[in-house]
């Protein structure tokens, strides 16, 4: 899809953008003052008063669109803010537009991001490609940053939406190394039985039954003198559930089980595109959890890079296994912070639904700041407890722990499992769904990227220079 955003400096002199007036109901009277009598009558006939989602294309004398009205709704209870502009870009015809007015409480940059996110459509497998409406950014806006945040988000969405026959371990690894090459990062891969030689036994065990070998792909970017950030993504390109095979309904969307990897790569994209002062280490654990004669089984005991042993209670709890080895590897370089992203548990969806990711951290100090930044840019997360007494649910009589704790507090016990592999490094874990079951402004149905714009804002504000002592 071509870019839905363009800077004013890139606009040809022969193009006049269509003005878009966005208002709340209590601002409609002021907006009307700038319209002709005919336009007021046209808007009134269509019942426009600025309610959320209302849109009217005002025609000129020859029927062409001369301006657009869009309702932002009441400010009370509006947690989306400028992201609502994504409901407009989804429906307008192919033209150039500009915001002529916005609600007083809307951030213009956030509205532009909402426009770009809402214009997205995954059409790689359709006969024709949609050309989106293009928003012209104002001269004072940081067009590079705005465009890169939208591009990174849509890049992650594309990875998730691509079916597993075209997004297996080999393809996901290539997407990772291609991104590294684009930004001159240094990449490396450990593939197949080399995972055993290099001491990544859990990644190997999960992926050894598939026709494409499992692998750990890493890249490093940035100045080594800057704070070191490790970002880890779960890249299970399809999850059958293994020997504990999934039902038909549960398996239907398992192409998205590499959504954690998509999040990790999208956040890395944002950081590198905007040249943040970070020494970045990205690790993507890639495997297909398949069923064959070589599949690992319930009751098996796996070694891990950390030296801990894990009894397999359920082969469908595979994501935490591939993440565990990568977390241990990341901790060995003494990073300032480790972040991981994984489509890890259905329990997280039961607790918080599909679009609000649980956020776990073994440090208290940055939690409030991360939550605040997410809310500020309408990309929220919700803090959850690493409730240590629940670690007892993972006890095994014959190994250091089990990989599954049963039916209670599933997202917490999964996070507690991961915590055992970080060697007390400062660490954040995000249990993301990677999917919008239904469309919302700025958020088309299908593959989705959560939490990253808030985390990017926190990192940009100097989050890695904060207090990680407690």
C-alpha positions in Angstrom: 0.0 0.0 0.0 1.3 3.5 -0.8 1.9 5.9 2.0 -1.3 7.6 3.3 0.8 10.6 4.6 2.9 13.2 2.8 4.7 16.3 4.1 3.7 19.7 2.8 7.2 20.2 1.3 6.7 17.1 -0.9 3.4 18.3 -2.3 3.3 19.3 -5.9 2.3 22.9 -6.6 -0.6 21.6 -8.8 -2.3 19.8 -5.9 -4.7 21.6 -3.6 -5.6 19.5 -0.6 -9.3 19.2 0.4 -9.9 20.8 3.8 -11.2 18.5 6.5 -13.1 20.1 9.4 -13.1 17.9 12.5 -15.2 19.1 15.4 -17.1 18.1 18.5 -20.8 19.0 18.9 -20.0 22.1 21.0 -17.6 23.3 18.3 -19.9 22.8 15.4 -21.4 26.3 15.5 -17.9 27.8 15.2 -17.0 25.6 12.2 -20.2 26.5 10.4 -19.2 30.1 10.3 -16.5 29.2 7.7 -19.0 27.5 5.4 -21.2 28.9 2.7 -25.0 28.9 3.1 -25.3 26.1 0.6 -22.8 24.0 2.5 -24.6 24.6 5.9 -27.9 23.6 4.3 -26.3 20.4 2.9 -24.7 19.5 6.2 -28.0 20.1 8.1 -29.9 18.0 5.6 -27.6 15.1 6.5 -28.0 15.7 10.2 -24.4 16.6 10.9 -23.8 18.0 14.4 -20.3 16.7 15.2 -21.3 13.3 16.8 -18.6 10.6 16.8 -18.1 9.1 13.4 -20.4 11.4 11.4 -18.9 12.4 8.1 -20.2 14.6 5.3 -18.5 15.3 2.0 -19.5 18.8 0.9 -19.9 19.2 -2.9 -18.9 22.2 -5.0 -21.0 23.6 -7.9 -19.9 20.8 -10.3 -20.4 18.1 -7.7 -16.7 17.7 -6.7 -15.7 17.4 -3.1 -14.6 20.8 -1.8 -14.4 20.0 1.9 -15.2 17.3 4.5 -16.9 17.4 7.9 -16.1 14.8 10.5 -17.6 14.4 13.9 -15.3 13.7 16.9 -18.1 13.3 19.4 -18.2 14.5 23.0 -14.9 14.9 24.9 -16.4 13.2 27.9 -15.2 9.6 28.0 -13.2 9.9 24.7 -10.1 7.8 25.3 -9.1 7.6 21.6 -8.6 11.2 20.9 -7.0 11.9 17.5 -6.8 8.2 16.7 -10.5 8.7 15.7 -9.3 10.3 12.5 -8.6 6.8 11.4 -12.3 6.3 10.9 -12.2 9.0 8.2 -9.3 7.8 6.2 -10.9 4.4 5.9 -13.8 5.8 3.9 -12.7 8.8 1.9 -11.9 8.5 -1.9 -8.4 8.8 -3.3 -7.5 12.5 -3.0 -5.2 14.7 -1.0 -6.6 16.2 2.3 -5.5 18.5 5.1 -6.9 19.1 8.5 -8.4 22.6 8.4 -9.6 22.3 12.1 -9.3 19.8 14.9 -10.9 19.7 18.4 -9.0 21.8 20.8 -8.1 18.8 22.9 -6.8 16.7 20.0 -3.1 16.4 19.2 -2.4 17.0 15.5 0.3 14.4 15.4 -1.9 11.8 16.9 -4.6 12.6 14.5 -2.2 12.2 11.6 -1.1 8.8 13.0 -4.7 7.8 13.4 -5.3 8.7 9.7 -2.3 6.6 8.6 -3.3 3.6 10.8 -6.9 3.8 9.7 -6.0 3.9 6.0 -4.4 0.4 6.3 -5.8 -2.5 4.3 -4.1 -5.9 3.9 -4.7 -6.6 0.2 -1.7 -8.6 -0.9 -3.9 -11.5 -1.9 -6.6 -9.5 -3.6 -6.8 -8.8 -7.3 -6.4 -5.0 -6.8 -4.7 -2.8 -4.3 -6.4 0.1 -2.6 -4.9 3.5 -3.0 -5.5 5.3 0.3 -6.5 9.0 0.7 -3.4 11.0 1.5 -3.2 13.4 4.4 -0.9 16.4 3.9 1.1 17.1 7.1 1.6 20.7 8.2 5.0 22.3 7.9 5.5 22.3 11.7 4.9 18.6 12.1 7.7 16.0 12.4 6.7 14.2 9.2 9.6 11.7 9.5 8.6 10.5 12.9 4.9 10.4 12.2 5.3 8.5 9.0 7.8 6.1 10.6 5.4 5.2 13.4 2.6 4.5 10.9 5.0 2.6 8.6 6.3 0.4 11.5 2.8 -0.3 12.7 1.6 -1.3 9.3 4.8 -3.4 8.7 3.9 -5.4 11.9 0.3 -5.8 10.8 1.5 -7.1 7.4 3.6 -9.8 9.1 0.7 -10.9 11.3 -1.8 -10.9 8.4 0.4 -12.9 6.1 -0.7 -16.6 6.1 1.6 -19.2 7.5 2.3 -20.8 4.1 4.0 -17.6 3.2 5.2 -16.6 6.7 7.0 -19.7 8.0 10.3 -19.8 9.9 12.3 -19.0 6.8 10.2 -16.1 5.7 10.0 -14.6 9.2 13.7 -14.9 9.6 14.2 -13.1 6.2 11.8 -10.3 7.3 14.0 -9.9 10.4 17.3 -9.8 8.5 15.9 -7.5 5.8 14.9 -5.0 8.5 18.3 -5.2 10.0 19.9 -4.6 6.6 17.7 -1.7 5.9 19.0 0.1 9.0 22.6 -1.2 8.8 22.3 -3.4 11.8 24.5 -6.4 12.4 22.5 -9.7 12.2 23.2 -13.3 12.8 21.1 -16.6 12.8 21.4 -19.9 14.6 19.4 -22.6 12.8 18.3 -26.1 13.4 20.7 -28.5 15.2 23.1 -25.6 15.7 20.7 -24.4 18.4 21.7 -27.4 20.4 25.4 -26.8 19.8 25.0 -23.1 20.9 22.8 -24.1 23.9 19.3 -23.1 22.9 17.6 -26.4 23.7 14.1 -25.2 24.3 13.8 -23.3 21.0 15.1 -26.4 19.2 12.6 -28.8 21.0 9.6 -26.7 20.1 10.5 -26.4 16.4 12.2 -29.7 15.6 9.0 -31.4 14.3 8.4 -28.8 11.6 9.5 -29.0 8.0 11.3 -25.7 8.3 14.0 -25.7 11.0 13.6 -23.5 14.2 16.0 -20.6 14.5 17.1 -17.7 16.7 17.7 -14.5 14.7 19.5 -11.6 16.3 20.6 -8.1 15.3 22.4 -5.3 17.0 22.2 -1.6 16.2 23.3 1.7 17.6 26.2 3.2 19.6 27.5 0.8 22.3 28.0 3.8 24.6 24.2 4.3 24.7 21.9 2.4 27.1 21.5 -1.2 26.0 17.9 -2.3 25.3 17.1 -5.9 24.5 13.8 -6.6 22.6 12.6 -10.2 22.3 9.7 -11.5 20.2 7.9 -14.8 20.1 7.9 -16.0 16.5 5.8 -19.2 16.4 4.7 -19.0 12.8 1.9 -21.5 13.3 0.8 -23.2 16.5 -0.9 -26.5 16.2 -0.7 -26.9 19.9 1.7 -29.8 19.4 0.7 -33.2 20.8 -1.8 -31.3 22.9 -3.4 -30.3 19.6 -5.7 -27.3 19.4 -9.4 -27.5 18.4 -10.4 -26.3 14.9 -11.7 -23.0 16.2 -8.5 -22.3 18.3 -6.2 -23.2 15.4 -8.0 -20.9 13.0 -6.0 -17.8 13.8 -2.7 -19.4 14.8 -1.0 -17.7 11.9 -0.9 -14.7 14.3 1.2 -16.6 16.9 4.2 -14.9 15.6 2.6 -11.6 16.6 5.2 -11.1 19.4 7.9 -11.1 16.8 6.0 -8.6 14.7 5.8 -6.3 17.8 9.5 -6.7 18.5 10.4 -5.8 14.9 7.9 -2.9 14.7 9.3 -1.3 17.9 12.9 -1.8 16.6 11.8 -0.2 13.3 10.5 2.9 15.2 13.7 3.2 17.3 16.0 2.8 14.3 14.0 5.0 11.9 14.2 7.9 14.4 17.8 7.2 15.5 17.0 7.1 19.2 20.1 7.1 21.4 19.8 3.3 22.2 22.2 0.4 21.9 19.6 -2.1 20.5 19.7 -5.9 20.7 16.8 -7.7 19.0 16.2 -11.4 19.4 13.4 -13.3 17.6 12.8 -16.9 18.6 11.3 -18.6 15.5 9.7 -22.0 15.2 6.6 -23.8 14.0 4.9 -25.8 16.7 4.1 -28.8 14.5 3.1 -32.4 15.1 5.2 -35.2 13.7 7.3 -38.2 15.0 9.9 -35.7 16.2 7.6 -33.6 18.3 8.3 -33.0 21.9 5.7 -34.5 24.3 3.8 -34.0 27.6 6.0 -35.4 30.3 9.3 -34.6 28.6 11.9 -32.7 30.6 13.8 -30.1 28.7 17.1 -28.5 29.5 17.3 -24.7 29.0 20.1 -22.2 28.3 19.8 -21.0 31.9 20.5 -24.5 33.3 17.0 -24.9 34.7 15.0 -28.0 33.7 11.4 -27.8 32.6 8.8 -30.5 32.7 6.4 -30.3 29.8 2.9 -30.2 31.2 1.3 -29.0 28.0 2.9 -28.7 24.5 0.5 -25.8 23.7 2.4 -23.7 26.2 5.3 -23.5 23.8 5.8 -19.8 23.5 7.3 -19.4 26.9 9.8 -22.1 26.1 11.2 -20.3 23.0 11.2 -17.0 24.9 13.0 -18.5 27.9 16.2 -19.3 26.0 16.2 -15.9 24.3 15.6 -14.1 27.6 18.6 -15.8 29.1 20.7 -14.9 26.1 19.7 -11.2 26.3 20.4 -11.1 30.0 24.0 -12.2 29.5 25.0 -8.8 28.0 23.8 -6.9 31.1 21.2 -4.7 29.3 19.7 -1.7 31.0 16.3 -3.2 30.2 14.7 -6.3 28.5 11.3 -6.0 26.8 9.5 -9.1 25.5 6.4 -9.4 23.4 4.4 -12.6 22.9 1.0 -13.8 21.9 1.3 -15.9 25.1 -2.0 -16.7 26.8 -5.7 -16.9 26.3 -6.0 -16.0 30.0 -4.8 -12.5 29.2 -7.7 -12.1 26.8 -10.2 -13.4 29.4 -8.8 -10.9 31.9 -8.5 -7.8 29.7 -10.0 -8.5 26.4 -8.3 -8.4 23.0 -7.2 -4.8 22.8 -5.7 -4.0 26.2 -2.4 -5.8 26.7 -1.3 -6.9 30.2 2.0 -5.4 31.2 4.3 -7.1 33.7 7.5 -5.7 35.1 10.0 -6.8 37.7 10.8 -3.2 38.5 8.2 -0.8 40.0 9.7 2.5 39.2 9.0 2.8 35.5 5.5 1.2 35.6 3.6 4.5 36.1 5.5 6.3 33.4 4.9 3.6 30.8 1.2 3.5 31.6 1.0 7.3 31.4 2.8 7.5 28.1 0.5 4.8 26.6 -2.6 6.6 27.7 -1.2 9.9 26.3 -0.9 8.5 22.8 -4.0 6.3 23.0 -2.0 3.1 23.0 -2.8 1.8 26.5 -1.4 -1.1 28.6 -2.6 -2.4 32.0 -0.2 -3.3 34.8 -0.5 -6.8 36.2 1.2 -8.4 39.2 4.0 -10.8 39.3 2.3 -12.5 42.2 5.1 -14.8 43.5 2.8 -17.2 45.5 1.4 -18.4 42.2 4.8 -19.8 41.3 3.7 -22.8 43.3 1.4 -23.7 40.4 4.5 -24.4 38.3 6.1 -26.7 40.8 7.3 -30.1 39.4 8.4 -33.1 41.5 11.0 -34.1 39.0 12.2 -30.8 37.4 12.9 -27.3 38.4 9.4 -26.3 37.1 6.6 -27.1 34.8 5.8 -25.0 31.7 2.1 -24.7 32.5 0.2 -23.9 35.8 -3.3 -25.1 35.0 -6.5 -23.1 34.6 -6.0 -20.3 37.2 -4.2 -17.0 36.6 -2.7 -18.2 33.4 -1.2 -14.9 32.2 0.4 -14.4 35.6 1.9 -17.9 35.8 3.2 -17.5 32.3 4.9 -14.2 33.2 6.3 -15.8 36.4 7.8 -18.6 34.2 9.5 -16.0 31.9 10.8 -14.1 34.9 12.9 -17.2 35.9 15.0 -16.7 32.8 16.0 -13.0 33.0 18.7 -13.3 35.8 17.2 -10.4 37.6 17.8 -8.0 34.7 15.2 -5.2 34.6 12.5 -6.6 32.5 9.0 -5.9 31.0 6.7 -8.4 29.5 3.7 -7.7 27.2 1.1 -10.4 26.5 -0.3 -9.1 23.3 -3.2 -10.5 21.2 -2.0 -9.3 17.9 -5.5 -9.2 16.4 -8.5 -6.9 16.2 -11.6 -9.1 16.1 -13.7 -6.1 15.1 -12.8 -2.8 13.4 -12.5 0.5 15.3 -11.3 3.9 14.2 -7.6 3.6 13.3 -7.8 -0.1 14.0 -9.0 -2.2 11.0 -10.1 -5.8 11.8 -7.2 -8.3 11.5 -3.6 -8.2 12.5 -2.8 -5.4 15.0 0.1 -3.9 16.9 -0.4 -2.8 20.5 1.5 -0.8 23.1 4.4 0.2 20.9 3.6 3.9 20.3 3.4 4.4 24.1 6.7 2.5 24.6 8.3 4.5 21.8 7.2 7.7 23.5 8.6 6.5 26.9 11.9 5.5 25.3 12.1 8.8 23.4 11.6 10.7 26.7 14.6 9.0 28.2 13.0 6.1 29.8 16.1 4.0 29.8 17.9 6.7 31.9 15.3 6.3 34.7 15.4 4.4 37.9 15.6 0.6 37.6 16.9 -0.1 41.2 13.5 -1.3 42.5 
